[in-house]
Amino acid sequence: MFRMIKRLINWTGNFKKRIYIGFVYAFINSIFTSMPIILAAYGLKLIWNDYNGVQQIDYKQILYISILMIIVVGGRFVFSYLRACSQESVGCEATAKQRIRLGNILKRVSLGFFNSNNMGEISSAVTTDLSFIEMLSMNMINTVVNGYITVFVMILFLLFYCQLARVVSLVGVVLSAIFLYIAAKISDRNASLHQKAQDDIVENTIEFLRGMQTIKAFKQEGVSIKGIETAYKNHKDLNIRIEIENCPYN
């Protein structure tokens, strides 16, 4: 999982600095995310002490907690916005540069290159695969890395309040990491199969669209559509199988 994240960050090239700055914003945002829980626990403690007659609640304490809660919520919003501004557009900008680079390479190759290589693989890489990275790469980095940052900060806060909760949280993180590792292994095993199924869809779709006039002229709709139906059915069956394999670990 983290090896994949590292490859994505290296793929962004000159935009890596913005991603690392986003991690700093995510860390500060995690602090503001954890503080309302601590303030709520402190408020419940004051209520409990007042109920048992240990210490009466002072209105100043209520005012301080309210002001701190407003500051914390505002800080969470600000640093979430800064993290999004720093990271979210990196996928689109890096992919745009990659498309221009691929276009400059492909326009210089000989015509024989397209005959000796699979057009489905080329078209899928330039369109579907790049679009997938463009839309989901930064979301994946945000979910995995920033998620672990948030967990680390929350466990750090629990360290000063409840040892039992800290131990339970650590056990949960370890179990989560184990299941994520298993899910990543399943994804690695199915990646090549999924890519081939995706390439077959693109290749058969292009062939069908290019030969549409010939198909209509010779009335061969049934024969021509068989390949594209098979490609889409194989892709559907493979996706269902992958989801079934991943379900127990998700």
N, C-alpha and C positions, 0 to 999 in steps of 0.2 A: 504493500500500500504506500509506504513512505518512499520507496524507490520510484514508484509511479509519479508521486507528487514532485520528487526531485527532478525527474525527466521533464515534467510539465513546466516547472520553473525555469529550467535551463533552456527549454524550447522558446520561452518568451524573449530571450536575448537581452536587449537593452532595457526591457521593461522590468527586469528582476528587482531593481531598486524600489520601484513602486510597490511591488508585492511585499517586500520586506518591511517597507514603511507601513503597509496595511496590517502586517502582523503586530507591529507596535500599537497601532490604533486598536486592534482587536484585543490586545492584552489589557489596555486601559479600559476598553468597553466591558471586558469581563469583570474587572473590579467593580465598575458601576452596576453590572448585572447581579453580582453577588451581594452587594451592600444592602439592597432592600430586604433580603432574607435575614441578614444580621440585625437590621433595624427592627424588623417584625419580631424576631426572637427576643430582642431587648425590650420591646414594648410589651410583649406577653409576660416577660419576667416582671416588669413593673406592675402589671395588672395582678399577677399572681401574688406578689408581695403585698400589694394593697388589700387584696381579698383576705389574706391571712393575717393582716394587721402588722406585718413586719415593717413596712415602710409605706407611707402615704404618697400617692402620686402627686407630684407638683405640676402645676399648669405650665411652668417653664419647660419641664421635661417634654410634655406633649408638644409644645411649640417648637422645641429644638428638633424633635423627631420629625415633625411635619415639614419643617424647613429643609432638613437633611434629605428627606424623601423626595421633595421637589427638585433639589439640586442633583440628586442621584439619577432621577428619571431624565432630567434635562441633559446631564452628562452622557448618559447612555445613548440618547438620541443623537447628540452631537458627534460622538466618536463612532457610532454606527454609520452616520452619514459620511464622515471623513474616510472610514475604511472602504465604504462603497465607492466613493470618488477615486480612491487610490487604486483599487483592485478590479472593479467590475468591468471597466472598459478595456482592460489589458488584453483579454481574449479576442475582442473584435479587432483591435489595432494590430496585434501580432499576427492574426490570421490574414488580415488585409495585406500585410507585407509578404506573407508566405504565398498568397495567391499571385501577387505581382511577380515574385521570384519564380514560381512555377510557370507562369505565363511566358516569362522571358526565356526560360529553358525550352519549353515545348515549341515555341515558334521558331526555334533554330534547329530542331531535329529534322532528319530526313523523313520523307513520306514512308519509307520502308519501316521506320520505327513503329508506326501504328499498325502495320501488318504483322510484324513479328511479336508484338506485345498485345496483351488482352485489353481491348477497349473498355470493357466493363470495369476492370481494376483501375485504369487511369481515370475514367469518368467518376467512379465512386470515390477515389482518393481526393480528386479536385473539388467535388461538390459535397457529397454526403459526409465524408469523414471530416473534412475541414469545417463544415457547418456544425457538426457534432462537437468538435473541439471548441469552436467559437462560442457556442451557446452554453456548454456545460463545464468547460475546464476550470474557469474561475470559481464557479459554484462548488465544484468538487474540492478545490483548494480551501475555499472558505469553510465548507462543511467539515472537512477532516482536520486541518491544522487549527483553525480558529475554535473548532469544537473541543479539541484537546487542550487548547489554551484556557478555555472557559472552565473545563473540568479541573485543571491544575489549580486555577485561582480559587475555585470553590472549595477544593480539598484543603488548600492553604488556610482559608478562613475557618473551616471546620476544625483545623488543628488547634485553634485557640479556644474552641467552645465545647466540643464533644468528641472524645477519643473514639467512642463506639461508632458514631456516624462517619468519622474519618476512615476507620477500618472497613466499614461496609462499602463506602464509596470507592476505596482502593480495590476491594475485591470485585466490585462491579466494573471498574475500568479494565482490570486484568481480563475478566471474562469477556468483556466487549472486544478487547484487542484480539483474543483468541478466535472468537467467531468471525471477526473481520478478516483475520489471516486465512481462515478456512474459505470464506467467501471469495477472497482474492485469488486463492489457488484454483477454485472452480472457474472463476472468470478467465484466468490465464489458460486453463485447459480448453475452454470453449471459444477463446478469442479468434483463433484461426478459422474455426468452423463458421463462426458468425460472420467473419469478414468474407469468406468464400460465398456464403449464402447471399450476402449483400451485393457482392460483385455480380453474381448470377442474375439477381433482380435487375440491376442496372444494364447489364449486357443484353438480356432478353428484351427489356423494354425498348432499348435503343434499336435493336434489330427489328422489333415489331413495328415501331414508328417509321423507320426508314423504308421498310418494305410494304407499307400500307397500300400504296397505289398498285403494286404488283399483286398483292393479295386480293384486292377487290377485283382487279382485271381478270384473274383466273379463278375467282370464287373459292379461295382456299382459307377462309376465315377459321374453320374448325381446326385444320392442321397447324396453322401458324400460331394460334392462341394457346395451343397445348404446352409449348415450351414456357411461355410466360406464366401460365397457371401453375405449372410444376414448380417453377422458381419461387413464386409467392407462397405456395403451399409448404415447400421445404423451409422457407424462411419463418413462416408462422409456427410450424412444428418445432423448429429449433429454439425459437424464442420461448415457447411454452415449456419446453424441456429445461431450458436454463432457469426460468422462473421457478419451476418445481424444485430444482436442485438447490436454489438459493433460499427458498422460503424457510426451511428449518433454522437457518443461521441468521436470518434477518429478524 
